[in-house]
Amino acid sequence: MKIAVLTSGGVDSSVALRLLADEGRHELTAWYLKVWLEDEVAHLGNCPWEEDLTYVRALCDQVGVPLRIASLQAEYLEQIVSYSLAELRAGRTPSPDVFCNRRIKFGAFLQSAPECDRVATGHYARLTESDGRTRMLRAPDPVKDQTYFLSHLRQDQVARALFPIGHLPKASVRELAHEYDLPTKDRKDSQGICFLGKILYRDFIDFHLGANPGEIVEAGSGRVLGEHQGYWFYTIGQRFGLGLGGGPWYVVDKDVEANRLVVTHAEQRQERARAAFEVADLNWIAAPPRTSDLQVKLRHGPEMGSCRIAPATSRPDEEALQVQLDTPDAGVAPGQHAVFYDGEECLGGGIIT
């Protein structure tokens, strides 16, 4: 097959490329996606992708695979940055990595790249064929499993995807990197967003939206506890970064009109946990669920809870779901994705409204 391997300069995509090269039966091209405009990262000093590209070039030279760079800055600005900023201003919590996978890596890139049969990445997820459809399964490493971020992919996109390390635990990927003596073997995992690890999410928000100080108030009493620098820096359920004494305190709401952040003490937090919510903008990877009893992730990570789903009666004119959790969750954040599972299979998901 002709395979385009998306390489970020990290250890995961590096091992994915090497494993495919070892198979010796594919025509491989490594691609680095440049998705940021210069003025968006000028405040960081040196170009953040220069170090990444140094590692990528060294890797490709070692493996003997040609490297190309795809410039998708305009697409990223329009489809990811603008969307995320609008959601943040509205007081919601967007998931830019979810949309980056659908709209950029398996969207704009596939539309603009030369003909290829598959696009391979270093994601932790597994793919299988069943009933003539490509289905996505969770990775065996529950901490690294990235099906949450891949849950918005369409069937035509997963049908052309490859995840060469999806069956491996993270420790094994590191071991392979050292066995192969890859240039990226000791690089730390990226904590940034969508193909540019040096830009932290808070820095991204600060650069585009800046500060907008307002009150931090206690839920129920309305007592002013402190000051925030912008409600868009926080998400529902967040504990750290509030700067309040006598805690721990958790964010439970945002009053956008009054520019207030609403918090509650840990002792009262569970009282505000939610057992029911709605999701819209649904995407089913292979097919809609066959049962109403599912598991759900409300954020990336190993935690998963049981739930029941039903059509949302409050939205008769659109496809939406009412979700009932078996165990209430205190971190249900509008704007984030709820991702549904039937055992090992990631079915897809929608945006919490």
LINPE-V591052 format. One record per pair of residues at least 24 apart in sequence whose ideal C-beta (glycine too) atoms are under 10 Angstrom apart, sorted by sequence separation. I is the first residue (numbers start at 1). J is the second residue. If there is no record, write none. Layout:
((I:J) (I:J))
//
This chain:
((1:25) (2:26) (3:27) (4:28) (5:29) (6:30) (7:31) (8:32) (32:56) (76:100) (79:103) (80:104) (122:146) (123:147) (125:149) (134:158) (139:163) (141:165) (144:168) (206:230) (208:232) (209:233) (225:249) (231:255) (232:256) (239:263) (274:298) (305:329) (1:26) (2:27) (3:28) (4:29) (5:30) (6:31) (7:32) (8:33) (31:56) (32:57) (78:103) (79:104) (121:146) (124:149) (125:150) (133:158) (134:159) (136:161) (141:166) (144:169) (205:230) (231:256) (238:263) (298:323) (1:27) (2:28) (3:29) (4:30) (5:31) (6:32) (7:33) (30:56) (123:149) (124:150) (125:151) (133:159) (134:160) (139:165) (140:166) (141:167) (143:169) (144:170) (206:232) (216:242) (218:244) (228:254) (236:262) (303:329) (1:28) (2:29) (3:30) (4:31) (6:33) (30:57) (76:103) (123:150) (134:161) (136:163) (139:166) (140:167) (141:168) (142:169) (143:170) (144:171) (205:232) (206:233) (216:243) (231:258) (234:261) (239:266) (296:323) (298:325) (323:350) (32:60) (75:103) (76:104) (79:107) (80:108) (125:153) (138:166) (139:167) (140:168) (141:169) (205:233) (216:244) (231:259) (233:261) (303:331) (321:349) (30:59) (75:104) (79:108) (121:150) (137:166) (139:168) (140:169) (141:170) (144:173) (230:259) (231:260) (234:263) (292:321) (294:323) (296:325) (309:338) (321:350) (323:352) (30:60) (78:108) (129:159) (136:166) (137:167) (139:169) (141:171) (202:232) (219:249) (231:261) (239:269) (277:307) (279:309) (296:326) (299:329) (320:350) (29:60) (72:103) (127:158) (139:170) (141:172) (202:233) (218:249) (219:250) (228:259) (230:261) (231:262) (276:307) (288:319) (295:326) (298:329) (307:338) (309:340) (319:350) (320:351) (28:60) (72:104) (75:107) (76:108) (127:159) (140:172) (141:173) (201:233) (219:251) (220:252) (228:260) (229:261) (237:269) (275:307) (276:308) (280:312) (289:321) (292:324) (299:331) (321:353) (30:63) (40:73) (72:105) (75:108) (125:158) (216:249) (219:252) (228:261) (279:312) (293:326) (296:329) (298:331) (299:332) (307:340) (320:353) (70:104) (74:108) (75:109) (127:161) (218:252) (219:253) (227:261) (278:312) (298:332) (299:333) (307:341) (28:63) (30:65) (31:66) (32:67) (34:69) (35:70) (38:73) (72:107) (127:162) (216:251) (226:261) (228:263) (277:312) (278:313) (280:315) (284:319) (298:333) (304:339) (306:341) (28:64) (29:65) (30:66) (31:67) (32:68) (33:69) (34:70) (35:71) (36:72) (37:73) (40:76) (72:108) (75:111) (125:161) (127:163) (217:253) (224:260) (225:261) (236:272) (237:273) (278:314) (282:318) (300:336) (28:65) (29:66) (30:67) (31:68) (32:69) (33:70) (34:71) (35:72) (36:73) (37:74) (40:77) (72:109) (75:112) (126:163) (226:263) (278:315) (281:318) (282:319) (299:336) (300:337) (304:341) (27:65) (28:66) (29:67) (30:68) (31:69) (32:70) (33:71) (34:72) (35:73) (70:108) (119:157) (123:161) (125:163) (217:255) (222:260) (225:263) (236:274) (280:318) (281:319) (282:320) (298:336) (299:337) (312:350) (315:353) (17:56) (21:60) (26:65) (27:66) (29:68) (30:69) (31:70) (32:71) (33:72) (34:73) (35:74) (37:76) (70:109) (72:111) (123:162) (124:163) (127:166) (202:241) (280:319) (281:320) (282:321) (298:337) (299:338) (300:339) (314:353) (9:49) (33:73) (35:75) (36:76) (37:77) (72:112) (120:160) (121:161) (123:163) (125:165) (126:166) (214:254) (215:255) (222:262) (225:265) (279:319) (280:320) (297:337) (298:338) (299:339) (8:49) (14:55) (18:59) (21:62) (22:63) (35:76) (36:77) (40:81) (71:112) (72:113) (118:159) (119:160) (120:161) (121:162) (122:163) (123:164) (124:165) (125:166) (126:167) (214:255) (217:258) (279:320) (280:321) (297:338) (298:339) (309:350) (312:353) (9:51) (10:52) (14:56) (17:59) (21:63) (33:75) (34:76) (35:77) (70:112) (118:160) (119:161) (120:162) (121:163) (122:164) (123:165) (124:166) (125:167) (214:256) (220:262) (278:320) (279:321) (296:338) (297:339) (9:52) (13:56) (17:60) (20:63) (21:64) (33:76) (70:113) (117:160) (118:161) (119:162) (120:163) (121:164) (122:165) (123:166) (124:167) (215:258) (217:260) (219:262) (221:264) (278:321) (279:322) (296:339) (297:340) (8:52) (9:53) (11:55) (14:58) (15:59) (18:62) (21:65) (37:81) (106:150) (116:160) (118:162) (120:164) (121:165) (122:166) (124:168) (214:258) (215:259) (216:260) (217:261) (218:262) (219:263) (220:264) (277:321) (278:322) (279:323) (295:339) (296:340) (297:341) (7:52) (9:54) (10:55) (14:59) (17:62) (18:63) (20:65) (35:80) (36:81) (68:113) (101:146) (105:150) (117:162) (120:165) (121:166) (124:169) (144:189) (149:194) (214:259) (215:260) (216:261) (217:262) (218:263) (219:264) (277:322) (278:323) (295:340) (296:341) (7:53) (9:55) (10:56) (13:59) (14:60) (17:63) (35:81) (68:114) (106:152) (107:153) (110:156) (124:170) (213:259) (214:260) (215:261) (216:262) (217:263) (218:264) (219:265) (276:322) (277:323) (294:340) (295:341) (8:55) (9:56) (18:65) (102:149) (106:153) (107:154) (110:157) (212:259) (214:261) (215:262) (216:263) (218:265) (276:323) (277:324) (294:341) (295:342) (7:55) (8:56) (9:57) (14:62) (17:65) (101:149) (102:150) (105:153) (106:154) (220:268) (275:323) (276:324) (277:325) (294:342) (295:343) (7:56) (9:58) (14:63) (97:146) (100:149) (101:150) (102:151) (103:152) (124:173) (219:268) (274:323) (275:324) (276:325) (293:342) (294:343) (295:344) (297:346) (7:57) (9:59) (98:148) (99:149) (101:151) (102:152) (106:156) (107:157) (110:160) (218:268) (219:269) (275:325) (295:345) (97:148) (98:149) (101:152) (102:153) (106:157) (110:161) (122:173) (220:271) (274:325) (275:326) (289:340) (291:342) (294:345) (295:346) (296:347) (298:349) (7:59) (97:149) (98:150) (100:152) (101:153) (102:154) (105:157) (106:158) (219:271) (220:272) (273:325) (275:327) (276:328) (277:329) (288:340) (289:341) (290:342) (295:347) (297:349) (7:60) (95:148) (96:149) (97:150) (98:151) (99:152) (219:272) (275:328) (289:342) (294:347) (296:349) (95:149) (98:152) (106:160) (273:327) (274:328) (275:329) (283:337) (298:352) (5:60) (97:152) (98:153) (102:157) (106:161) (273:328) (274:329) (277:332) (7:63) (95:151) (101:157) (105:161) (272:328) (273:329) (274:330) (276:332) (277:333) (278:334) (281:337) (282:338) (283:339) (284:340) (289:345) (95:152) (271:328) (273:330) (274:331) (275:332) (277:334) (279:336) (290:347) (5:63) (7:65) (270:328) (272:330) (273:331) (274:332) (279:337) (282:340) (289:347) (270:329) (271:330) (273:332) (279:338) (286:345) (288:347) (289:348) (5:65) (7:67) (101:161) (270:330) (272:332) (278:338) (279:339) (285:345) (286:346) (287:347) (288:348) (237:298) (269:330) (277:338) (279:340) (285:346) (286:347) (287:348) (3:65) (5:67) (236:298) (237:299) (269:331) (285:347) (286:348) (284:347) (285:348) (4:68) (6:70) (235:299) (266:330) (283:347) (284:348) (285:349) (35:100) (283:348) (284:349) (4:70) (264:330) (282:348) (283:349) (284:350) (33:100) (282:349) (283:350) (281:349) (282:350) (283:351) (35:104) (281:350) (282:351) (35:105) (279:349) (280:350) (281:351) (33:104) (279:350) (280:351) (281:352) (33:105) (278:350) (279:351) (280:352) (281:353) (35:108) (278:351) (279:352) (280:353) (31:105) (35:109) (278:352) (279:353) (33:108) (277:352) (278:353) (33:109) (277:353) (31:109) (252:330) (274:352) (251:330) (252:331) (254:333) (33:113) (250:330) (251:331) (252:332) (254:334) (250:331) (31:113) (251:333) (31:114) (29:113) (29:114) (31:116) (29:116) (28:116) (31:119) (27:116) (31:120) (105:194) (27:117) (30:120) (104:194) (105:195) (26:117) (104:195) (26:118) (28:120) (237:329) (239:331) (100:193) (101:194) (236:329) (237:330) (238:331) (26:120) (100:194) (236:330) (237:331) (97:192) (99:194) (100:195) (236:331) (237:332) (238:333) (97:193) (98:194) (235:331) (236:332) (237:333) (96:193) (97:194) (236:333) (6:104) (20:118) (95:193) (96:194) (97:195) (235:333) (236:334) (6:105) (234:333) (235:334) (236:335) (237:336) (6:106) (20:120) (235:335) (236:336) (19:120) (235:336) (6:109) (17:120) (16:120) (97:201) (4:109) (16:121) (17:122) (96:201) (4:110) (16:122) (6:113) (13:120) (15:122) (16:123) (13:121) (14:122) (96:204) (4:113) (12:121) (13:122) (84:193) (4:114) (12:122) (13:123) (84:194) (4:115) (5:116) (11:122) (12:123) (2:114) (4:116) (10:122) (12:124) (2:115) (3:116) (4:117) (5:118) (6:119) (7:120) (8:121) (80:193) (81:194) (2:116) (3:117) (4:118) (5:119) (6:120) (7:121) (8:122) (80:194) (1:116) (2:117) (3:118) (4:119) (5:120) (6:121) (7:122) (1:117) (2:118) (3:119) (4:120) (5:121) (6:122) (88:204) (236:352) (1:118) (3:120) (4:121) (5:122) (6:123) (63:180) (84:201) (88:205) (62:180) (76:194) (1:120) (62:181) (63:182) (76:195) (85:204) (89:208) (62:182) (76:196) (84:204) (85:205) (88:208) (89:209) (59:180) (62:183) (84:205) (88:209) (61:183) (59:182) (60:183) (72:195) (81:204) (85:208) (89:212) (58:182) (59:183) (84:208) (85:209) (58:183) (59:184) (57:183) (58:184) (82:208) (55:182) (56:183) (81:208) (158:285) (159:286) (55:183) (56:184) (155:283) (157:285) (158:286) (54:183) (55:184) (152:281) (154:283) (155:284) (152:282) (153:283) (154:284) (155:285) (152:283) (154:285) (155:286) (12:144) (52:184) (55:187) (151:283) (153:285) (155:287) (151:284) (152:285) (12:146) (151:285) (52:187) (150:285) (26:162) (51:187) (52:190) (147:285) (93:232) (91:231) (92:232) (23:164) (91:232) (93:234) (94:235) (20:162) (22:164) (88:230) (89:231) (90:232) (93:235) (52:195) (88:231) (89:232) (91:234) (92:235) (93:236) (20:164) (48:192) (52:196) (88:232) (91:235) (92:236) (93:237) (19:164) (52:197) (87:232) (88:233) (91:236) (93:238) (16:162) (18:164) (19:165) (49:195) (51:197) (52:198) (151:297) (16:163) (17:164) (18:165) (49:196) (51:198) (85:232) (88:235) (16:164) (48:196) (49:197) (50:198) (84:232) (15:164) (16:165) (19:168) (48:197) (49:198) (136:285) (148:297) (15:165) (16:166) (48:198) (135:285) (136:286) (147:297) (148:298) (12:163) (13:164) (14:165) (47:198) (48:199) (134:285) (135:286) (148:299) (149:300) (12:164) (13:165) (16:168) (44:196) (46:198) (133:285) (134:286) (135:287) (145:297) (148:300) (12:165) (15:168) (45:198) (133:286) (147:300) (148:301) (11:165) (19:173) (44:198) (132:286) (133:287) (146:300) (41:196) (44:199) (131:286) (145:300) (4:160) (12:168) (40:196) (43:199) (44:200) (130:286) (131:287) (144:300) (145:301) (148:304) (3:160) (5:162) (15:172) (16:173) (19:176) (41:198) (129:286) (130:287) (138:295) (143:300) (145:302) (4:162) (12:170) (15:173) (18:176) (22:180) (35:193) (36:194) (41:199) (127:285) (128:286) (143:301) (144:302) (3:162) (5:164) (11:170) (14:173) (15:174) (18:177) (21:180) (35:194) (36:195) (40:199) (44:203) (138:297) (142:301) (143:302) (145:304) (15:175) (35:195) (36:196) (43:203) (142:302) (1:162) (3:164) (12:173) (15:176) (18:179) (19:180) (33:194) (34:195) (35:196) (93:254) (141:302) (142:303) (11:173) (12:174) (14:176) (15:177) (18:180) (33:195) (34:196) (41:203) (91:253) (92:254) (142:304) (11:174) (14:177) (32:195) (33:196) (36:199) (41:204) (43:206) (44:207) (91:254) (15:179) (18:182) (40:204) (43:207) (90:254) (91:255) (92:256) (138:302) (11:176) (12:177) (15:180) (17:182) (42:207) (91:256) (11:177) (14:180) (41:207) (90:256) (91:257) (138:304) (10:177) (11:178) (15:182) (40:207) (89:256) (14:182) (36:204) (39:207) (40:208) (91:259) (14:183) (15:184) (14:184) (15:185) (91:261) (11:182) (13:184) (14:185) (11:183) (12:184) (11:184) (14:187) (9:183) (10:184) (11:185) (9:184) (11:186) (12:187) (8:184) (11:187) (7:184) (10:187) (11:188) (12:189) (9:187) (10:188) (11:189) (12:190) (8:187) (10:189) (11:190) (10:190) (9:190) (102:283) (8:190) (13:195) (8:192) (10:195) (98:283) (152:337) (8:194) (9:195) (151:337) (8:195) (9:196) (10:197) (151:338) (152:339) (7:195) (8:196) (9:197) (148:336) (149:337) (151:339) (158:346) (6:195) (8:197) (148:337) (150:339) (151:340) (148:338) (149:339) (151:341) (148:339) (147:339) (148:341) (153:346) (155:348) (147:341) (154:348) (151:346) (153:348) (150:346) (151:347) (152:348) (147:344) (151:348) (152:349) (147:345) (148:346) (150:348) (151:349) (152:350) (147:346) (151:350) (152:351) (146:346) (147:347) (145:346) (147:348) (148:349) (98:300) (147:349) (97:300) (138:341) (95:299) (137:341) (140:344) (95:300) (136:341) (138:343) (139:344) (93:299) (137:343) (138:344) (135:342) (137:344) (138:345) (139:346) (136:344) (137:345) (138:346) (135:344) (136:345) (137:346) (135:345) (136:346) (135:346) (136:347) (135:347) (136:348) (130:345) (128:344) (128:345) (126:344) (126:345) (126:346) (125:346) (93:331) (95:333) (98:336) (99:337) (94:333) (98:337) (93:333) (95:335) (97:337) (92:333) (93:334) (94:335) (95:336) (98:339) (91:333) (92:334) (93:335) (94:336) (95:337) (91:334) (92:335) (93:336) (94:337) (90:334) (91:335) (92:336) (93:337) (95:339) (90:335) (87:334) (88:335) (87:335) (87:336) (84:335) (98:349) (98:351) (95:349) (95:351) (94:351) (95:352) (92:351) (93:352) (92:352) (92:353) (87:351))
//
